[in-house]
Each structure stands twice: as C-alpha cells, then as structure tokens.
Amino acid sequence: MFGVIASLLAWSGDEAGAVLEYERAFRDPGMDLVAFSNDSAWLVSYYERSGQLDRAYDLAQRSAAVGSGRWCTSPMPRRTR
C-alpha cells in the first residue's frame, strides 16, 4: 500500500506533501504496477490543475499501459502542443 500516506495527505489538503509522497512511491521499483495504476489518478489531476500537462499526460500514459484500474475507461489528459 505505497500510496496510503500520499492519499491521506491529499485528503487532508496537504497537496505539496501528497505530491512528494506519490512521486516517491512511484519511483520505488518494488511498487506493484496495478497499485501504481490505481493510485495515480490524484497525481495526474494535480499535474493538470497546476499546469504541468506534459507530466499529467506522461503519468496517465504509464498508468494506462498497465491495463488496469480507471485508465481502462477514463479519458486521457490531452497533450497540448
């Protein structure tokens, strides 16, 4: 459950802390890919809200490539360029 701390931070309104924890968790090579895919939605949304569209798109693409979770049915962020 790599994203539990990040999820709690996001829920409590500590976006900066949540971003750091999600990014740390997603860099961990031991993270289960299905958990990664399922836990990435908040960070993709944060990247979109903060204007980091390339990062949002790249993370959503990585998550969708797993073939699990919300990315199987949700629209992908659009890369703008």
C-alpha positions in Angstrom: 0.0 0.0 0.0 2.5 2.5 -1.2 0.1 5.4 -1.8 -1.6 5.3 1.6 0.4 8.2 3.1 0.1 10.2 -0.1 -3.6 9.6 -0.2 -4.0 10.7 3.4 -2.0 13.9 2.8 -4.1 14.7 -0.3 -7.3 14.1 1.7 -6.2 16.3 4.5 -5.4 19.1 2.0 -1.6 18.9 2.1 -1.1 18.9 -1.7 2.6 19.6 -1.5 3.2 16.7 0.9 0.9 14.4 -1.2 2.9 15.2 -4.4 6.2 14.4 -2.7 4.8 11.1 -1.3 3.2 10.0 -4.6 6.3 10.8 -6.6 8.5 8.9 -4.1 6.1 5.9 -4.1 6.0 5.8 -7.9 9.8 5.9 -8.1 10.0 2.7 -6.0 10.8 -0.2 -8.3 9.0 -2.5 -5.8 5.7 -0.8 -6.3 3.0 -3.1 -7.7 2.0 -2.0 -11.2 -1.7 -2.4 -10.6 -1.4 -0.3 -7.4 0.6 2.3 -9.3 -2.1 2.5 -11.9 -4.9 2.7 -9.4 -3.2 5.3 -7.2 -2.0 7.6 -10.0 -5.3 9.5 -10.7 -4.9 12.1 -8.0 -1.4 13.0 -9.1 -2.5 13.2 -12.8 -5.3 15.5 -11.7 -2.9 17.6 -9.6 -0.5 17.9 -12.6 -3.4 19.1 -14.8 -4.6 21.6 -12.2 -1.1 23.0 -11.8 -0.5 23.4 -15.5 2.0 20.5 -15.7 0.3 19.0 -18.7 3.2 17.0 -20.0 3.7 15.4 -16.7 0.0 14.6 -16.4 0.0 13.1 -19.9 3.1 11.0 -19.3 1.9 9.7 -16.0 -1.6 8.9 -17.4 0.1 7.0 -20.3 2.3 5.0 -18.0 -0.8 4.1 -15.9 -2.9 3.2 -18.9 -0.2 0.9 -20.2 -0.6 -1.3 -17.1 -4.1 -2.1 -18.4 -5.8 -1.9 -15.0 -7.9 0.5 -13.0 -9.6 3.7 -14.0 -7.3 4.2 -17.0 -9.1 1.5 -18.9 -12.3 3.6 -19.1 -11.3 7.2 -18.3 -10.4 9.8 -20.8 -6.7 10.5 -21.0 -5.4 14.1 -20.4 -4.6 15.8 -23.7 -1.1 16.8 -24.5 -1.2 20.4 -25.7 1.4 21.3 -28.3 
